[in-house]
Amino acid sequence: MKITKEARRTSRQLFRACIADGNLDETRVRTVVSTVAKNKPRGYIGILDAFARLVANEVDRQLAAVESATALPPATQSELQVSLSKKYGRPLTLKFSVNPKLLGGIRVKVGSDVWDGSVKARLKALSESLSA
């Protein structure tokens, strides 16, 4: 669906209104969605669609998905939490998962940033460099 410039601009304004103290306020987001759905301004579907994308991107920016080949000890998890929060300059919520296919190392994804320090990625890079 094509979204008009006006709908995109309105969704950005609504999104900025939902930011409190540098963080996304869930209550404000719910209020905005219910108000727009109730009042149904011109192009409200486009507004809500663009607004939903902005909210989803912000939620992704605040979440760090950490995959490791084995379960990480609590001390390592807390060190990673501090390190990533310091790097991004904001508190992050870390979600840890075990992925034996990595063989070793870890993979971290924050928003669209991905750091892959896994053995699997290194082997793949080595294989590609040898075949080139």
Protein Blocks (a to p, Z undefined) as FASTA:
>chain_A
ZZdfklmmmmmmmmmmmpgghiacfklmmmmmmmmmmnopghklmmmmmmmmmmmmmmmm
mpccdddfbdcdfklmmmmmmmmmmmnopacdddddddfknopacdddehjbccdfbfkl
mmmmmmmmmmZZ
